[in-house]
């Protein structure tokens, strides 16, 4: 009898995936996740420690990148080749509760320009959220130096 109860528990335990992806790579054209051809890569995202004002920033040099990571209180500044790449930082501003998020919905290249579609989410009326101030942000590496336009 104990074995009958134990087997479903073990199956359930091994079927749950508790790992969280820390980076995400995407391409607009072919859908492959290949770091050498990815149009963008998510470097960091959080609901906390973003800026208090809403802003979209394009980082084009290492000094600005260091200031950006200091602003979000992250000491691990990534290595970026600014002759080939740009950094985009999306800040939603300060919110009075949890449940808010700002993310990159899509990045596409059209007519020699890079279009970054931004998606903002907010909690629904019945959602249970943390009752603390939040400042959601996302930092993304764009594998291009073309003009970036936010949508």
mmCIF file of the C-alpha atoms, coordinates in Angstrom:
data_MODEL
# 
_entry.id   MODEL 
# 
loop_
_atom_site.group_PDB 
_atom_site.id 
_atom_site.type_symbol 
_atom_site.label_atom_id 
_atom_site.label_alt_id 
_atom_site.label_comp_id 
_atom_site.label_asym_id 
_atom_site.label_entity_id 
_atom_site.label_seq_id 
_atom_site.pdbx_PDB_ins_code 
_atom_site.Cartn_x 
_atom_site.Cartn_y 
_atom_site.Cartn_z 
_atom_site.occupancy 
_atom_site.B_iso_or_equiv 
_atom_site.pdbx_formal_charge 
_atom_site.auth_seq_id 
_atom_site.auth_comp_id 
_atom_site.auth_asym_id 
_atom_site.auth_atom_id 
_atom_site.pdbx_PDB_model_num 
ATOM 1   C CA . UNK A 1 1   ? 0.000  0.000  0.000   1.00 0.00 ? 1   UNK A CA 1 
ATOM 2   C CA . UNK A 1 2   ? 2.844  2.402  0.813   1.00 0.00 ? 2   UNK A CA 1 
ATOM 3   C CA . UNK A 1 3   ? 4.387  1.759  -2.612  1.00 0.00 ? 3   UNK A CA 1 
ATOM 4   C CA . UNK A 1 4   ? 1.144  2.718  -4.351  1.00 0.00 ? 4   UNK A CA 1 
ATOM 5   C CA . UNK A 1 5   ? 1.133  6.076  -2.592  1.00 0.00 ? 5   UNK A CA 1 
ATOM 6   C CA . UNK A 1 6   ? 4.858  6.623  -3.076  1.00 0.00 ? 6   UNK A CA 1 
ATOM 7   C CA . UNK A 1 7   ? 4.887  6.022  -6.873  1.00 0.00 ? 7   UNK A CA 1 
ATOM 8   C CA . UNK A 1 8   ? 2.527  8.905  -7.828  1.00 0.00 ? 8   UNK A CA 1 
ATOM 9   C CA . UNK A 1 9   ? 4.396  11.197 -5.449  1.00 0.00 ? 9   UNK A CA 1 
ATOM 10  C CA . UNK A 1 10  ? 7.736  10.390 -7.113  1.00 0.00 ? 10  UNK A CA 1 
ATOM 11  C CA . UNK A 1 11  ? 6.267  10.858 -10.591 1.00 0.00 ? 11  UNK A CA 1 
ATOM 12  C CA . UNK A 1 12  ? 4.850  14.221 -9.556  1.00 0.00 ? 12  UNK A CA 1 
ATOM 13  C CA . UNK A 1 13  ? 8.150  15.277 -8.017  1.00 0.00 ? 13  UNK A CA 1 
ATOM 14  C CA . UNK A 1 14  ? 10.175 14.528 -11.150 1.00 0.00 ? 14  UNK A CA 1 
ATOM 15  C CA . UNK A 1 15  ? 7.616  16.028 -13.533 1.00 0.00 ? 15  UNK A CA 1 
ATOM 16  C CA . UNK A 1 16  ? 7.785  19.486 -11.896 1.00 0.00 ? 16  UNK A CA 1 
ATOM 17  C CA . UNK A 1 17  ? 10.306 21.867 -13.412 1.00 0.00 ? 17  UNK A CA 1 
ATOM 18  C CA . UNK A 1 18  ? 11.538 24.329 -10.818 1.00 0.00 ? 18  UNK A CA 1 
ATOM 19  C CA . UNK A 1 19  ? 14.396 25.910 -12.765 1.00 0.00 ? 19  UNK A CA 1 
ATOM 20  C CA . UNK A 1 20  ? 14.104 29.530 -13.841 1.00 0.00 ? 20  UNK A CA 1 
ATOM 21  C CA . UNK A 1 21  ? 15.594 30.753 -17.068 1.00 0.00 ? 21  UNK A CA 1 
ATOM 22  C CA . UNK A 1 22  ? 17.930 33.710 -16.448 1.00 0.00 ? 22  UNK A CA 1 
ATOM 23  C CA . UNK A 1 23  ? 18.524 34.687 -20.054 1.00 0.00 ? 23  UNK A CA 1 
ATOM 24  C CA . UNK A 1 24  ? 16.408 34.438 -23.129 1.00 0.00 ? 24  UNK A CA 1 
ATOM 25  C CA . UNK A 1 25  ? 17.569 34.649 -26.726 1.00 0.00 ? 25  UNK A CA 1 
ATOM 26  C CA . UNK A 1 26  ? 15.289 35.247 -29.656 1.00 0.00 ? 26  UNK A CA 1 
ATOM 27  C CA . UNK A 1 27  ? 15.365 36.033 -33.332 1.00 0.00 ? 27  UNK A CA 1 
ATOM 28  C CA . UNK A 1 28  ? 12.680 37.778 -35.286 1.00 0.00 ? 28  UNK A CA 1 
ATOM 29  C CA . UNK A 1 29  ? 13.080 36.029 -38.632 1.00 0.00 ? 29  UNK A CA 1 
ATOM 30  C CA . UNK A 1 30  ? 13.666 32.307 -38.216 1.00 0.00 ? 30  UNK A CA 1 
ATOM 31  C CA . UNK A 1 31  ? 12.673 31.641 -34.590 1.00 0.00 ? 31  UNK A CA 1 
ATOM 32  C CA . UNK A 1 32  ? 15.926 29.797 -33.789 1.00 0.00 ? 32  UNK A CA 1 
ATOM 33  C CA . UNK A 1 33  ? 17.644 30.329 -30.454 1.00 0.00 ? 33  UNK A CA 1 
ATOM 34  C CA . UNK A 1 34  ? 21.227 30.534 -31.601 1.00 0.00 ? 34  UNK A CA 1 
ATOM 35  C CA . UNK A 1 35  ? 23.446 33.006 -29.701 1.00 0.00 ? 35  UNK A CA 1 
ATOM 36  C CA . UNK A 1 36  ? 25.428 33.850 -32.827 1.00 0.00 ? 36  UNK A CA 1 
ATOM 37  C CA . UNK A 1 37  ? 22.315 34.918 -34.780 1.00 0.00 ? 37  UNK A CA 1 
ATOM 38  C CA . UNK A 1 38  ? 19.960 36.042 -31.992 1.00 0.00 ? 38  UNK A CA 1 
ATOM 39  C CA . UNK A 1 39  ? 18.589 39.532 -32.498 1.00 0.00 ? 39  UNK A CA 1 
ATOM 40  C CA . UNK A 1 40  ? 18.295 40.108 -28.754 1.00 0.00 ? 40  UNK A CA 1 
ATOM 41  C CA . UNK A 1 41  ? 19.079 38.569 -25.382 1.00 0.00 ? 41  UNK A CA 1 
ATOM 42  C CA . UNK A 1 42  ? 17.483 39.371 -22.028 1.00 0.00 ? 42  UNK A CA 1 
ATOM 43  C CA . UNK A 1 43  ? 20.261 40.150 -19.550 1.00 0.00 ? 43  UNK A CA 1 
ATOM 44  C CA . UNK A 1 44  ? 18.329 41.092 -16.434 1.00 0.00 ? 44  UNK A CA 1 
ATOM 45  C CA . UNK A 1 45  ? 14.761 41.620 -15.294 1.00 0.00 ? 45  UNK A CA 1 
ATOM 46  C CA . UNK A 1 46  ? 13.183 42.227 -11.935 1.00 0.00 ? 46  UNK A CA 1 
ATOM 47  C CA . UNK A 1 47  ? 10.172 43.775 -10.239 1.00 0.00 ? 47  UNK A CA 1 
ATOM 48  C CA . UNK A 1 48  ? 12.454 45.594 -7.799  1.00 0.00 ? 48  UNK A CA 1 
ATOM 49  C CA . UNK A 1 49  ? 15.296 48.124 -7.860  1.00 0.00 ? 49  UNK A CA 1 
ATOM 50  C CA . UNK A 1 50  ? 14.384 49.760 -11.163 1.00 0.00 ? 50  UNK A CA 1 
ATOM 51  C CA . UNK A 1 51  ? 14.120 53.525 -11.592 1.00 0.00 ? 51  UNK A CA 1 
ATOM 52  C CA . UNK A 1 52  ? 11.238 55.445 -10.047 1.00 0.00 ? 52  UNK A CA 1 
ATOM 53  C CA . UNK A 1 53  ? 10.359 57.194 -13.321 1.00 0.00 ? 53  UNK A CA 1 
ATOM 54  C CA . UNK A 1 54  ? 9.215  55.427 -16.498 1.00 0.00 ? 54  UNK A CA 1 
ATOM 55  C CA . UNK A 1 55  ? 11.881 55.469 -19.216 1.00 0.00 ? 55  UNK A CA 1 
ATOM 56  C CA . UNK A 1 56  ? 13.312 53.557 -22.160 1.00 0.00 ? 56  UNK A CA 1 
ATOM 57  C CA . UNK A 1 57  ? 17.078 53.907 -22.507 1.00 0.00 ? 57  UNK A CA 1 
ATOM 58  C CA . UNK A 1 58  ? 19.589 52.948 -25.188 1.00 0.00 ? 58  UNK A CA 1 
ATOM 59  C CA . UNK A 1 59  ? 23.114 52.353 -23.879 1.00 0.00 ? 59  UNK A CA 1 
ATOM 60  C CA . UNK A 1 60  ? 25.923 52.875 -26.410 1.00 0.00 ? 60  UNK A CA 1 
ATOM 61  C CA . UNK A 1 61  ? 29.086 52.878 -24.251 1.00 0.00 ? 61  UNK A CA 1 
ATOM 62  C CA . UNK A 1 62  ? 30.633 51.078 -21.298 1.00 0.00 ? 62  UNK A CA 1 
ATOM 63  C CA . UNK A 1 63  ? 30.556 54.049 -18.904 1.00 0.00 ? 63  UNK A CA 1 
ATOM 64  C CA . UNK A 1 64  ? 26.766 54.351 -19.355 1.00 0.00 ? 64  UNK A CA 1 
ATOM 65  C CA . UNK A 1 65  ? 26.423 50.581 -18.924 1.00 0.00 ? 65  UNK A CA 1 
ATOM 66  C CA . UNK A 1 66  ? 28.272 50.701 -15.594 1.00 0.00 ? 66  UNK A CA 1 
ATOM 67  C CA . UNK A 1 67  ? 25.989 53.552 -14.414 1.00 0.00 ? 67  UNK A CA 1 
ATOM 68  C CA . UNK A 1 68  ? 22.933 51.554 -15.498 1.00 0.00 ? 68  UNK A CA 1 
ATOM 69  C CA . UNK A 1 69  ? 23.973 48.502 -13.479 1.00 0.00 ? 69  UNK A CA 1 
ATOM 70  C CA . UNK A 1 70  ? 24.783 50.709 -10.483 1.00 0.00 ? 70  UNK A CA 1 
ATOM 71  C CA . UNK A 1 71  ? 21.264 52.189 -10.746 1.00 0.00 ? 71  UNK A CA 1 
ATOM 72  C CA . UNK A 1 72  ? 19.690 48.725 -10.483 1.00 0.00 ? 72  UNK A CA 1 
ATOM 73  C CA . UNK A 1 73  ? 22.159 47.707 -7.762  1.00 0.00 ? 73  UNK A CA 1 
ATOM 74  C CA . UNK A 1 74  ? 23.723 44.873 -9.783  1.00 0.00 ? 74  UNK A CA 1 
ATOM 75  C CA . UNK A 1 75  ? 27.527 44.557 -9.501  1.00 0.00 ? 75  UNK A CA 1 
ATOM 76  C CA . UNK A 1 76  ? 27.831 42.022 -12.349 1.00 0.00 ? 76  UNK A CA 1 
ATOM 77  C CA . UNK A 1 77  ? 28.137 44.260 -15.414 1.00 0.00 ? 77  UNK A CA 1 
ATOM 78  C CA . UNK A 1 78  ? 28.142 42.144 -18.595 1.00 0.00 ? 78  UNK A CA 1 
ATOM 79  C CA . UNK A 1 79  ? 30.825 42.469 -21.254 1.00 0.00 ? 79  UNK A CA 1 
ATOM 80  C CA . UNK A 1 80  ? 29.399 44.172 -24.338 1.00 0.00 ? 80  UNK A CA 1 
ATOM 81  C CA . UNK A 1 81  ? 31.051 44.874 -27.690 1.00 0.00 ? 81  UNK A CA 1 
ATOM 82  C CA . UNK A 1 82  ? 29.532 48.278 -28.455 1.00 0.00 ? 82  UNK A CA 1 
ATOM 83  C CA . UNK A 1 83  ? 30.917 48.182 -31.990 1.00 0.00 ? 83  UNK A CA 1 
ATOM 84  C CA . UNK A 1 84  ? 28.376 45.394 -32.689 1.00 0.00 ? 84  UNK A CA 1 
ATOM 85  C CA . UNK A 1 85  ? 25.767 45.609 -29.903 1.00 0.00 ? 85  UNK A CA 1 
ATOM 86  C CA . UNK A 1 86  ? 23.553 47.986 -27.954 1.00 0.00 ? 86  UNK A CA 1 
ATOM 87  C CA . UNK A 1 87  ? 21.838 47.703 -24.574 1.00 0.00 ? 87  UNK A CA 1 
ATOM 88  C CA . UNK A 1 88  ? 18.183 48.633 -24.078 1.00 0.00 ? 88  UNK A CA 1 
ATOM 89  C CA . UNK A 1 89  ? 16.851 49.284 -20.573 1.00 0.00 ? 89  UNK A CA 1 
ATOM 90  C CA . UNK A 1 90  ? 13.100 49.442 -19.985 1.00 0.00 ? 90  UNK A CA 1 
ATOM 91  C CA . UNK A 1 91  ? 11.899 50.969 -16.722 1.00 0.00 ? 91  UNK A CA 1 
ATOM 92  C CA . UNK A 1 92  ? 8.214  50.953 -15.780 1.00 0.00 ? 92  UNK A CA 1 
ATOM 93  C CA . UNK A 1 93  ? 8.566  53.418 -12.894 1.00 0.00 ? 93  UNK A CA 1 
ATOM 94  C CA . UNK A 1 94  ? 7.511  53.001 -9.287  1.00 0.00 ? 94  UNK A CA 1 
ATOM 95  C CA . UNK A 1 95  ? 4.247  51.126 -8.636  1.00 0.00 ? 95  UNK A CA 1 
ATOM 96  C CA . UNK A 1 96  ? 2.321  50.851 -5.367  1.00 0.00 ? 96  UNK A CA 1 
ATOM 97  C CA . UNK A 1 97  ? 2.050  47.034 -5.413  1.00 0.00 ? 97  UNK A CA 1 
ATOM 98  C CA . UNK A 1 98  ? 3.357  43.892 -7.061  1.00 0.00 ? 98  UNK A CA 1 
ATOM 99  C CA . UNK A 1 99  ? 1.952  42.315 -10.203 1.00 0.00 ? 99  UNK A CA 1 
ATOM 100 C CA . UNK A 1 100 ? 3.460  44.829 -12.620 1.00 0.00 ? 100 UNK A CA 1 
ATOM 101 C CA . UNK A 1 101 ? 6.038  43.887 -15.249 1.00 0.00 ? 101 UNK A CA 1 
ATOM 102 C CA . UNK A 1 102 ? 7.725  45.363 -18.303 1.00 0.00 ? 102 UNK A CA 1 
ATOM 103 C CA . UNK A 1 103 ? 9.113  43.067 -20.971 1.00 0.00 ? 103 UNK A CA 1 
ATOM 104 C CA . UNK A 1 104 ? 10.253 42.930 -24.563 1.00 0.00 ? 104 UNK A CA 1 
ATOM 105 C CA . UNK A 1 105 ? 7.410  41.425 -26.554 1.00 0.00 ? 105 UNK A CA 1 
ATOM 106 C CA . UNK A 1 106 ? 9.289  41.292 -29.845 1.00 0.00 ? 106 UNK A CA 1 
ATOM 107 C CA . UNK A 1 107 ? 12.346 42.676 -31.613 1.00 0.00 ? 107 UNK A CA 1 
ATOM 108 C CA . UNK A 1 108 ? 12.315 42.955 -35.378 1.00 0.00 ? 108 UNK A CA 1 
ATOM 109 C CA . UNK A 1 109 ? 14.443 44.483 -38.079 1.00 0.00 ? 109 UNK A CA 1 
ATOM 110 C CA . UNK A 1 110 ? 12.745 46.416 -40.882 1.00 0.00 ? 110 UNK A CA 1 
ATOM 111 C CA . UNK A 1 111 ? 14.189 48.895 -43.335 1.00 0.00 ? 111 UNK A CA 1 
ATOM 112 C CA . UNK A 1 112 ? 17.550 49.134 -41.612 1.00 0.00 ? 112 UNK A CA 1 
ATOM 113 C CA . UNK A 1 113 ? 16.030 49.878 -38.199 1.00 0.00 ? 113 UNK A CA 1 
ATOM 114 C CA . UNK A 1 114 ? 15.451 47.772 -35.085 1.00 0.00 ? 114 UNK A CA 1 
ATOM 115 C CA . UNK A 1 115 ? 11.926 47.876 -33.659 1.00 0.00 ? 115 UNK A CA 1 
ATOM 116 C CA . UNK A 1 116 ? 11.501 46.936 -30.004 1.00 0.00 ? 116 UNK A CA 1 
ATOM 117 C CA . UNK A 1 117 ? 7.900  46.121 -29.024 1.00 0.00 ? 117 UNK A CA 1 
ATOM 118 C CA . UNK A 1 118 ? 7.455  46.752 -25.300 1.00 0.00 ? 118 UNK A CA 1 
ATOM 119 C CA . UNK A 1 119 ? 4.817  44.952 -23.245 1.00 0.00 ? 119 UNK A CA 1 
ATOM 120 C CA . UNK A 1 120 ? 3.644  46.264 -19.899 1.00 0.00 ? 120 UNK A CA 1 
ATOM 121 C CA . UNK A 1 121 ? 1.447  44.160 -17.642 1.00 0.00 ? 121 UNK A CA 1 
ATOM 122 C CA . UNK A 1 122 ? -0.465 45.106 -14.526 1.00 0.00 ? 122 UNK A CA 1 
ATOM 123 C CA . UNK A 1 123 ? -2.326 43.043 -11.934 1.00 0.00 ? 123 UNK A CA 1 
ATOM 124 C CA . UNK A 1 124 ? -5.935 42.116 -12.552 1.00 0.00 ? 124 UNK A CA 1 
ATOM 125 C CA . UNK A 1 125 ? -8.701 43.156 -10.188 1.00 0.00 ? 125 UNK A CA 1 
ATOM 126 C CA . UNK A 1 126 ? -8.799 39.764 -8.428  1.00 0.00 ? 126 UNK A CA 1 
ATOM 127 C CA . UNK A 1 127 ? -5.055 39.050 -8.427  1.00 0.00 ? 127 UNK A CA 1 
ATOM 128 C CA . UNK A 1 128 ? -3.270 38.517 -5.138  1.00 0.00 ? 128 UNK A CA 1 
ATOM 129 C CA . UNK A 1 129 ? -0.115 40.648 -5.201  1.00 0.00 ? 129 UNK A CA 1 
ATOM 130 C CA . UNK A 1 130 ? 2.561  41.773 -2.802  1.00 0.00 ? 130 UNK A CA 1 
ATOM 131 C CA . UNK A 1 131 ? 1.716  44.988 -0.977  1.00 0.00 ? 131 UNK A CA 1 
ATOM 132 C CA . UNK A 1 132 ? 5.009  46.788 -1.400  1.00 0.00 ? 132 UNK A CA 1 
ATOM 133 C CA . UNK A 1 133 ? 6.401  49.358 -3.776  1.00 0.00 ? 133 UNK A CA 1 
ATOM 134 C CA . UNK A 1 134 ? 7.903  47.851 -6.916  1.00 0.00 ? 134 UNK A CA 1 
ATOM 135 C CA . UNK A 1 135 ? 9.918  49.286 -9.819  1.00 0.00 ? 135 UNK A CA 1 
ATOM 136 C CA . UNK A 1 136 ? 9.921  46.734 -12.657 1.00 0.00 ? 136 UNK A CA 1 
ATOM 137 C CA . UNK A 1 137 ? 12.672 46.770 -15.260 1.00 0.00 ? 137 UNK A CA 1 
ATOM 138 C CA . UNK A 1 138 ? 14.189 44.700 -18.054 1.00 0.00 ? 138 UNK A CA 1 
ATOM 139 C CA . UNK A 1 139 ? 17.657 45.024 -19.576 1.00 0.00 ? 139 UNK A CA 1 
ATOM 140 C CA . UNK A 1 140 ? 18.178 43.584 -23.059 1.00 0.00 ? 140 UNK A CA 1 
ATOM 141 C CA . UNK A 1 141 ? 21.199 43.263 -25.345 1.00 0.00 ? 141 UNK A CA 1 
ATOM 142 C CA . UNK A 1 142 ? 20.444 44.042 -28.993 1.00 0.00 ? 142 UNK A CA 1 
ATOM 143 C CA . UNK A 1 143 ? 22.862 42.371 -31.417 1.00 0.00 ? 143 UNK A CA 1 
ATOM 144 C CA . UNK A 1 144 ? 22.919 45.306 -33.806 1.00 0.00 ? 144 UNK A CA 1 
ATOM 145 C CA . UNK A 1 145 ? 24.027 48.946 -33.902 1.00 0.00 ? 145 UNK A CA 1 
ATOM 146 C CA . UNK A 1 146 ? 21.187 50.088 -36.155 1.00 0.00 ? 146 UNK A CA 1 
ATOM 147 C CA . UNK A 1 147 ? 18.751 52.782 -35.027 1.00 0.00 ? 147 UNK A CA 1 
ATOM 148 C CA . UNK A 1 148 ? 16.405 51.473 -32.301 1.00 0.00 ? 148 UNK A CA 1 
ATOM 149 C CA . UNK A 1 149 ? 12.756 52.482 -32.244 1.00 0.00 ? 149 UNK A CA 1 
ATOM 150 C CA . UNK A 1 150 ? 10.399 51.604 -29.369 1.00 0.00 ? 150 UNK A CA 1 
ATOM 151 C CA . UNK A 1 151 ? 6.819  50.528 -30.087 1.00 0.00 ? 151 UNK A CA 1 
# 
